[in-house]
Amino acid sequence: RTGSVSSMAIQPTWVPFSFTVAHRRRLRFALDAYDSSWSSRLLQPSYSLGELINIQASVSADPPLPLRLFVDRCVATPSTAVAAGLRHEVIADNG
C-alpha cells in the first residue's frame, strides 16, 4: 500500500496476529444426560436400544458470550470392548 508519511498514518489492511491471540477465547462444550423429569444430571447413564435419552448440549465462554450451539450429529457406542464396532445414531444428520 502506498501513502505519504507526512499526511495521515497508514492503517494496516490485515488483522495483526497479536490482536487475534488477545481476543481468542476458550470455549467449553458439554453434553449431559438427565433423568426423565430433567431435574437431575446423571453421572454414569446407561441406556438400552430404543430407550428415551434426555441430553443437553451446552457451550460456555469466559468472558460470557451470546452463543448458540447446533448439534448436527451424535452417535452412541456400547461401552463394552466386544461390541466396539456398533454405532447407533442418536441425532442423525441435519439434527
N, C-alpha and C positions, 0 to 999 in steps of 0.2 A: 504494500500500500504506500502510496506516495503522499507527501504533505510537507508543509512548511513548519519548521520547528519554532519559528518566531511567531506563528499565529496560535491557534488553539492546540491543545495536546491531542495526540493521536490515540484513539481508543482501539484496543485490540479487537479483532473480528472473531476471536476464538474464546472459549472459556478456559482460563488458566487451570492447570492441574491442581494447584493449591486450593483454589476455590471449590473444585469438585470434591476433594478429600475432606475439606472443612464442613461441607454440607451433606456428607454421606451419613445416613442413619442406619442403625441396626434394627432390622425387623425381626420380630419373634412370632412364629407361627405355632398354632396349637390345634390339635384335633382331639376332642374329649368325648367320651361316651357317658351318657346319663341314664338313670333309671327310667322306668315307664312314666313317672309323673314329672320328670325333668327337675326334681327337687334336689338330687344329689349326684355328684360325679362318681362314676365307677372307676376304681383304681386299676383293677385287672379284670376287665369284662371278658366273657366267653359267650359265644352265640352259636346256635345251630342254624343250618341252612334253611332259609325261609323265615327266620325269626326277625321281628322288627328291631331295628337298631336306631337309637336316638343319639345322633352325633352332632357336635357343634364345632365348626371350624372358625378360628379367630386369628387375627393378626393385630399386633400392637407395636408401637414405635416409641422411642424415647428421644426427644420430647414427643408428646402425643400428636398425631396427625389424623385428619379425617380420611380414613381409608376404607375401601370396600374389598372384600375378599370373594373371589369367584372360584369355585371348585369345579373343574372340568371333568375330572375322572378320579375315582377312588376304587382301589382293588383290595380285597381281603384275601389273606392266605392262611392256611392252617398253621398252628404253632408246632406241630409235630414234624420231625425231620423226615419221616416216612412219606408223608403226603406233601412234600415241599414243592412239587410241580403243579399242584392245584391252585387255581386262582378264581375268585368269584368277584364279579363287578358289583360294587355297592352303588356307585354312581357311574353311569355309562357316559360316553362322550356326549357333549352338549348338555350336561347336567341332568 
